[in-house]
Amino acid sequence: MADEFGRVRAEMLAQDHVFSLLGGRTVDQALEAGLSTKEVWQAVCDAFEVPAERR
């Protein structure tokens, strides 16, 4: 996430942004709940429309 959004913004997103695709969880909560990093990254990319070549 840091490569795509910058370190500070990535940390904020992981802690504070709630993603509906992650069941109403933040990135940190989703990872703690056992979701795979791939699944979490795909949800982030979908939410922020990250181009396919950078996913």
LINFEN-V255412 format. One record per pair of residues at least 4 apart in sequence whose ideal C-beta (glycine too) atoms are under 6 Angstrom apart, sorted by the first residue. I is the first residue (numbers start at 1). J is the second residue. D is the distance in whole Angstrom. If there is no record, write none. Layout:
i: [I I]
j: [J J]
d: [D D]
This chain:
i: [1 1 2 2 5 5 12 13 14 14 15 18 18 19 19 21 22 22 25 25 27 30 30 35 35 45 45 50 50]
j: [5 10 7 10 9 10 16 17 27 28 28 24 26 43 47 43 30 43 29 30 40 35 40 39 40 50 55 54 55]
d: [6 4 5 5 4 5 5 5 4 5 6 6 6 5 6 4 4 5 4 4 6 4 5 5 5 4 5 5 6]
